[in-house]
Amino acid sequence: MTLESASVALASRTTRRSLIGRLGTGFVALVGGPLVAVALSPQRAAAYHVCGHTYTTNSCPHPFAPHTRVDRFGYPVHPRHGYPVDDRGDIYTSRAQTRRRVCQEVVPKKYPSTGNPRYGGGWSRCCKGRIRRIYDCCSYSDTRINGDASVTGYCHKGRKVFCIAYRDTEVRC
């Protein structure tokens, strides 16, 4: 097989983006070893499930985790239907049910080392024809929910990303 036919065969079965990704993974494997290349694989990313988020920060605790969907006040809602849910995932119909804000109340209760987390910044993506807002739940913890080192992300005042949540809007994209 000639070099030209090999390159034509490669181009016919891959896109430019996947080719660059393969080359980058190969380079990382060569320099940092196969363990690093496997760790960087997008299929292994903990939050690959959230449309618009392909990095490794995992979702915040939620009754339907890993689909951590919240309303504009930070309370959990059903990830598919959008109705309010309590801490167990049941439809929220009464104040007798426990319904806590995911970042500000559930995270510090479940992970005391986070201190007093707050939503920091976020970004918007088009998901299923609607704008989705993805939020960083920020704390002073040096470790993220998935055990990796914290990153600054969109957090303010020295806080770092602990986990993420999202909110679907009614705005078309």
Secondary structure by P-SEA (a helix, b strand, c coil): ccaaaaaaaaaacccaaaaaaaaaaaaaaaaccaaaaaaacccccccccccccccccccccccccccccccccccccccccccccccccccccccccccccccccaaaaacccccccccccccccccccbbbbbbbbcccccccccccccccccccccccccbbbbbbccccc
